[in-house]
Amino acid sequence: MTLVRWNPVVNFGNMHRELDKIFEQFRSDVQNEDVSKTLMPVVDIVERENEFSIKVEIPGVDKKDVKITIQNDVLTIRGEKKQEEEKKGENYYRTERSYGTFQRSFTLPSSVANEKIDASYDNGILTLTIPKLEEAKPKEIEVKLK
């Protein structure tokens, strides 16, 4: 049996190369992942004095492909971004846009008027305006001097 002297620099370099291979394989798997999976549109939620506002980015989604529901104080936005049909004779070099279904849900506070929610859609931005109930709005009390 031959004894081999342990060299931390060489052994660390081998371990470093092995870790690089693992991360490179992971990165490759992520890049080659099927893009027709569930999407997660980004949102902005703002609270104002009289209302909440939710803005959802869903570019490329037709208004008729979006459904908004409220059940048990949970607001749910569902939809689908449909893939364009490929045209014959066109050579695609890269396809990075995502297609598929999406869903976002938000628990509404009890201080909102669920029946008065307004929704509008413009340039790929869905805007929901959720008014607060009158009793939930802040009240200012005047201090009187005696």
Steps between C-alpha positions, in 0.01 A plus 500: 500500500630839403461792733401827339574822674186708553526845346221737610548733201458221244214335690321835546540571126338164416213568737458847348480352147243243613283771656528705180375200300201458735402867476550506122270198463239671720524822297463302177193316633335829599567659160358200313190481721161486327367858485133399482469463877303707748589869486524733799410855395650777713275733699508835677262546794445851633286611794348845477271685741178380329607189309749230415642476149644185346687522168583173326741478205361260240629616161383303200191369681162572346241655733258213433763251628500654851256400775471672839312334787443567870419218739532507881686836486759359258542687172628272223625609159526218243588506136693358212761638266449306181789417273490643150476240229830439327506610140643253253820608335619710796819393671499567872846553645385559854167490683510649850148631553291302746155360430249318712256556782542729796328553832555744786292511818481765770317497833296817528461678833151514648509878462435499122181510295528176299190576293643833374831378355581656163729342239656659192755376248732722297832430322554168675428635848195374690398755767265407782361776721364371829315767703512500879182493708400834654556376854853388408609843378703702750305767684649820620386636834538868567652594831316787668666746733328587828 
